[in-house]
Amino acid sequence: MASKAVEKRTGADVDPRDEPSAEWGWHGSFPKITRAGGWLVALVLFAMLIGNHESRTEDIWLIGLGGSIVIALLWDMRRRRTAWRR
């Protein structure tokens, strides 16, 4: 009798107290679009290297930011690929 009173929650259930948007409907993220957007932003940053720059300061920032985004995306790809092993 006691086991029926306790209900297990599945991992997909979202408590409206934790996430207010769950109360009015959809709750989720756009993982594929976010990753594609990251690659697009990195590509645009590297494309900005072509231009009429007075000094190399802009180039350093563009390479640094674009490289950071690429490293984060590669880390995310590796993490998703090996997530089932953990």
N, CA and C atoms as an extended XYZ file, in Angstrom:
258
Properties=species:S:1:pos:R:3:atomname:S:1:resname:S:1:resid:I:1 pbc="F F F"
N         0.814       -1.185        0.000 N   MET     1
C         0.000        0.000        0.000 CA  MET     1
C         0.867        1.262        0.000 C   MET     1
N         1.943        1.217        0.737 N   ALA     2
C         2.804        2.392        0.820 CA  ALA     2
C         3.531        2.654       -0.491 C   ALA     2
N         3.820        1.612       -1.266 N   SER     3
C         4.550        1.807       -2.508 CA  SER     3
C         3.712        2.538       -3.552 C   SER     3
N         2.394        2.413       -3.478 N   LYS     4
C         1.545        3.133       -4.425 CA  LYS     4
C         1.474        4.619       -4.104 C   LYS     4
N         1.653        4.973       -2.866 N   ALA     5
C         1.565        6.374       -2.468 CA  ALA     5
C         2.788        7.164       -2.936 C   ALA     5
N         3.901        6.479       -3.100 N   VAL     6
C         5.118        7.149       -3.548 CA  VAL     6
C         5.224        6.977       -5.061 C   VAL     6
N         5.252        8.095       -5.753 N   GLU     7
C         5.361        8.048       -7.202 CA  GLU     7
C         6.760        8.477       -7.601 C   GLU     7
N         7.320        7.741       -8.511 N   LYS     8
C         8.637        8.112       -9.024 CA  LYS     8
C         8.478        9.109      -10.149 C   LYS     8
N         9.347       10.096      -10.140 N   ARG     9
C         9.373       11.063      -11.232 CA  ARG     9
C        10.390       10.604      -12.257 C   ARG     9
N        10.052       10.771      -13.513 N   THR    10
C        11.018       10.449      -14.555 CA  THR    10
C        12.017       11.589      -14.660 C   THR    10
N        13.140       11.338      -15.311 N   GLY    11
C        14.173       12.350      -15.439 CA  GLY    11
C        13.763       13.531      -16.304 C   GLY    11
N        12.729       13.360      -17.138 N   ALA    12
C        12.322       14.420      -18.056 CA  ALA    12
C        11.353       15.405      -17.413 C   ALA    12
N        10.766       15.052      -16.284 N   ASP    13
C         9.822       15.957      -15.635 CA  ASP    13
C        10.549       17.175      -15.095 C   ASP    13
N         9.911       18.321      -15.255 N   VAL    14
C        10.489       19.562      -14.778 CA  VAL    14
C         9.529       20.169      -13.775 C   VAL    14
N        10.039       20.517      -12.633 N   ASP    15
C         9.227       21.119      -11.592 CA  ASP    15
C         9.046       22.607      -11.898 C   ASP    15
N         7.812       23.110      -11.942 N   PRO    16
C         7.594       24.536      -12.232 CA  PRO    16
C         8.262       25.462      -11.219 C   PRO    16
N         8.536       24.972      -10.015 N   ARG    17
C         9.237       25.820       -9.046 CA  ARG    17
C        10.696       26.012       -9.448 C   ARG    17
N        11.269       24.999      -10.117 N   ASP    18
C        12.649       25.114      -10.582 CA  ASP    18
C        12.750       25.886      -11.894 C   ASP    18
N        11.816       25.634      -12.786 N   GLU    19
C        11.807       26.269      -14.109 CA  GLU    19
C        10.423       26.845      -14.373 C   GLU    19
N        10.231       28.147      -14.181 N   PRO    20
C         8.904       28.746      -14.359 CA  PRO    20
C         8.324       28.573      -15.762 C   PRO    20
N         9.163       28.447      -16.785 N   SER    21
C         8.635       28.312      -18.145 CA  SER    21
C         7.928       26.980      -18.352 C   SER    21
N         8.195       25.993      -17.522 N   ALA    22
C         7.540       24.685      -17.660 CA  ALA    22
C         6.051       24.792      -17.367 C   ALA    22
N         5.669       25.805      -16.633 N   GLU    23
C         4.265       25.987      -16.266 CA  GLU    23
C         3.405       26.326      -17.475 C   GLU    23
N         3.916       27.064      -18.420 N   TRP    24
C         3.120       27.479      -19.575 CA  TRP    24
C         3.410       26.682      -20.829 C   TRP    24
N         4.214       25.636      -20.725 N   GLY    25
C         4.361       24.794      -21.909 CA  GLY    25
C         5.764       24.316      -22.154 C   GLY    25
N         6.273       24.666      -23.322 N   TRP    26
C         7.509       24.106      -23.819 CA  TRP    26
C         8.673       24.462      -22.910 C   TRP    26
N         9.551       23.464      -22.727 N   HIS    27
C        10.757       23.690      -21.945 CA  HIS    27
C        11.864       22.846      -22.566 C   HIS    27
N        12.848       23.500      -23.082 N   GLY    28
C        13.926       22.756      -23.719 CA  GLY    28
C        14.987       23.686      -24.256 C   GLY    28
N        15.829       23.161      -25.134 N   SER    29
C        16.899       23.958      -25.717 CA  SER    29
C        17.046       23.590      -27.185 C   SER    29
N        17.909       24.295      -27.867 N   PHE    30
C        18.169       24.063      -29.285 CA  PHE    30
C        19.623       23.633      -29.453 C   PHE    30
N        19.976       22.415      -29.114 N   PRO    31
C        21.400       22.050      -29.151 CA  PRO    31
C        22.009       22.079      -30.550 C   PRO    31
N        21.300       21.624      -31.567 N   LYS    32
C        21.875       21.607      -32.919 CA  LYS    32
C        22.028       23.016      -33.469 C   LYS    32
N        21.040       23.846      -33.237 N   ILE    33
C        21.094       25.219      -33.736 CA  ILE    33
C        22.173       26.005      -33.002 C   ILE    33
N        22.331       25.747      -31.718 N   THR    34
C        23.359       26.429      -30.941 CA  THR    34
C        24.748       26.070      -31.452 C   THR    34
N        24.969       24.788      -31.736 N   ARG    35
C        26.277       24.372      -32.251 CA  ARG    35
C        26.525       24.942      -33.645 C   ARG    35
N        25.526       24.910      -34.494 N   ALA    36
C        25.683       25.471      -35.839 CA  ALA    36
C        25.946       26.973      -35.757 C   ALA    36
N        25.271       27.650      -34.846 N   GLY    37
C        25.506       29.081      -34.653 CA  GLY    37
C        26.923       29.358      -34.177 C   GLY    37
N        27.447       28.492      -33.319 N   GLY    38
C        28.825       28.649      -32.858 CA  GLY    38
C        29.827       28.538      -33.988 C   GLY    38
N        29.630       27.533      -34.868 N   TRP    39
C        30.529       27.389      -36.021 CA  TRP    39
C        30.404       28.592      -36.953 C   TRP    39
N        29.181       29.094      -37.131 N   LEU    40
C        28.975       30.257      -37.997 CA  LEU    40
C        29.671       31.491      -37.433 C   LEU    40
N        29.543       31.711      -36.127 N   VAL    41
C        30.190       32.869      -35.507 CA  VAL    41
C        31.709       32.761      -35.633 C   VAL    41
N        32.265       31.563      -35.406 N   ALA    42
C        33.715       31.385      -35.542 CA  ALA    42
C        34.158       31.668      -36.977 C   ALA    42
N        33.394       31.186      -37.947 N   LEU    43
C        33.726       31.435      -39.350 CA  LEU    43
C        33.683       32.929      -39.675 C   LEU    43
N        32.681       33.621      -39.172 N   VAL    44
C        32.577       35.066      -39.411 CA  VAL    44
C        33.749       35.797      -38.762 C   VAL    44
N        34.124       35.391      -37.566 N   LEU    45
C        35.277       36.041      -36.915 CA  LEU    45
C        36.551       35.854      -37.726 C   LEU    45
N        36.759       34.653      -38.243 N   PHE    46
C        37.954       34.427      -39.061 CA  PHE    46
C        37.867       35.163      -40.396 C   PHE    46
N        36.667       35.318      -40.950 N   ALA    47
C        36.504       36.066      -42.199 CA  ALA    47
C        36.792       37.547      -41.993 C   ALA    47
N        36.609       38.039      -40.785 N   MET    48
C        36.879       39.449      -40.501 CA  MET    48
C        38.370       39.771      -40.507 C   MET    48
N        39.206       38.747      -40.568 N   LEU    49
C        40.641       38.990      -40.643 CA  LEU    49
C        41.024       39.665      -41.951 C   LEU    49
N        40.193       39.465      -42.973 N   ILE    50
C        40.433       40.099      -44.268 CA  ILE    50
C        39.867       41.507      -44.192 C   ILE    50
N        40.707       42.487      -44.292 N   GLY    51
C        40.218       43.854      -44.207 CA  GLY    51
C        41.352       44.841      -44.135 C   GLY    51
N        40.992       46.076      -43.897 N   ASN    52
C        41.980       47.153      -43.869 CA  ASN    52
C        42.293       47.526      -42.420 C   ASN    52
N        43.023       46.646      -41.735 N   HIS    53
C        43.369       46.894      -40.342 CA  HIS    53
C        44.629       47.736      -40.271 C   HIS    53
N        44.636       48.672      -39.340 N   GLU    54
C        45.800       49.526      -39.140 CA  GLU    54
C        46.896       48.783      -38.375 C   GLU    54
N        46.505       47.999      -37.402 N   SER    55
C        47.489       47.254      -36.608 CA  SER    55
C        47.033       45.811      -36.465 C   SER    55
N        47.818       45.014      -35.787 N   ARG    56
C        47.493       43.592      -35.619 CA  ARG    56
C        46.697       43.312      -34.348 C   ARG    56
N        46.356       44.343      -33.597 N   THR    57
C        45.597       44.147      -32.364 CA  THR    57
C        44.241       43.523      -32.670 C   THR    57
N        43.574       44.002      -33.706 N   GLU    58
C        42.277       43.435      -34.080 CA  GLU    58
C        42.410       41.969      -34.472 C   GLU    58
N        43.481       41.662      -35.202 N   ASP    59
C        43.706       40.279      -35.634 CA  ASP    59
C        43.892       39.347      -34.444 C   ASP    59
N        44.632       39.807      -33.454 N   ILE    60
C        44.870       38.988      -32.260 CA  ILE    60
C        43.553       38.678      -31.561 C   ILE    60
N        42.707       39.684      -31.415 N   TRP    61
C        41.405       39.474      -30.761 CA  TRP    61
C        40.515       38.544      -31.579 C   TRP    61
N        40.480       38.740      -32.890 N   LEU    62
C        39.636       37.886      -33.736 CA  LEU    62
C        40.102       36.441      -33.704 C   LEU    62
N        41.404       36.224      -33.791 N   ILE    63
C        41.937       34.862      -33.745 CA  ILE    63
C        41.701       34.242      -32.374 C   ILE    63
N        41.911       35.019      -31.315 N   GLY    64
C        41.710       34.506      -29.964 CA  GLY    64
C        40.263       34.119      -29.685 C   GLY    64
N        39.329       34.987      -30.050 N   LEU    65
C        37.910       34.690      -29.818 CA  LEU    65
C        37.421       33.549      -30.706 C   LEU    65
N        37.799       33.584      -31.984 N   GLY    66
C        37.398       32.509      -32.892 CA  GLY    66
C        37.991       31.178      -32.483 C   GLY    66
N        39.258       31.184      -32.088 N   GLY    67
C        39.901       29.954      -31.632 CA  GLY    67
C        39.264       29.415      -30.357 C   GLY    67
N        38.882       30.304      -29.452 N   SER    68
C        38.213       29.872      -28.220 CA  SER    68
C        36.878       29.205      -28.519 C   SER    68
N        36.148       29.764      -29.455 N   ILE    69
C        34.851       29.176      -29.826 CA  ILE    69
C        35.062       27.806      -30.462 C   ILE    69
N        36.035       27.701      -31.346 N   VAL    70
C        36.319       26.410      -31.998 CA  VAL    70
C        36.748       25.367      -30.969 C   VAL    70
N        37.595       25.748      -30.027 N   ILE    71
C        38.025       24.807      -28.984 CA  ILE    71
C        36.835       24.353      -28.149 C   ILE    71
N        35.956       25.281      -27.798 N   ALA    72
C        34.764       24.920      -27.013 CA  ALA    72
C        33.848       23.980      -27.801 C   ALA    72
N        33.706       24.215      -29.089 N   LEU    73
C        32.859       23.345      -29.911 CA  LEU    73
C        33.470       21.957      -30.064 C   LEU    73
N        34.780       21.887      -30.242 N   LEU    74
C        35.444       20.587      -30.336 CA  LEU    74
C        35.355       19.825      -29.013 C   LEU    74
N        35.513       20.525      -27.901 N   TRP    75
C        35.364       19.902      -26.584 CA  TRP    75
C        33.951       19.360      -26.414 C   TRP    75
N        32.946       20.130      -26.866 N   ASP    76
C        31.561       19.690      -26.771 CA  ASP    76
C        31.314       18.456      -27.638 C   ASP    76
N        31.906       18.423      -28.826 N   MET    77
C        31.756       17.247      -29.694 CA  MET    77
C        32.351       16.004      -29.032 C   MET    77
N        33.519       16.153      -28.433 N   ARG    78
C        34.156       15.015      -27.759 CA  ARG    78
C        33.354       14.578      -26.538 C   ARG    78
N        32.822       15.541      -25.804 N   ARG    79
C        32.034       15.231      -24.613 CA  ARG    79
C        30.752       14.493      -24.972 C   ARG    79
N        30.100       14.910      -26.049 N   ARG    80
C        28.862       14.229      -26.495 CA  ARG    80
C        29.162       12.835      -27.012 C   ARG    80
N        30.310       12.658      -27.662 N   ARG    81
C        30.652       11.362      -28.239 CA  ARG    81
C        30.954       10.340      -27.152 C   ARG    81
N        31.559       10.752      -26.054 N   THR    82
C        31.945        9.818      -25.013 CA  THR    82
C        31.015        9.862      -23.802 C   THR    82
N        29.881       10.536      -23.889 N   ALA    83
C        28.981       10.677      -22.744 CA  ALA    83
C        28.395        9.339      -22.314 C   ALA    83
N        28.173        8.419      -23.238 N   TRP    84
C        27.553        7.142      -22.883 CA  TRP    84
C        28.509        6.243      -22.120 C   TRP    84
N        29.788        6.523      -22.157 N   ARG    85
C        30.775        5.677      -21.491 CA  ARG    85
C        30.876        5.962      -20.002 C   ARG    85
N        30.398        7.082      -19.567 N   ARG    86
C        30.559        7.484      -18.164 CA  ARG    86
C        29.498        6.940      -17.280 C   ARG    86
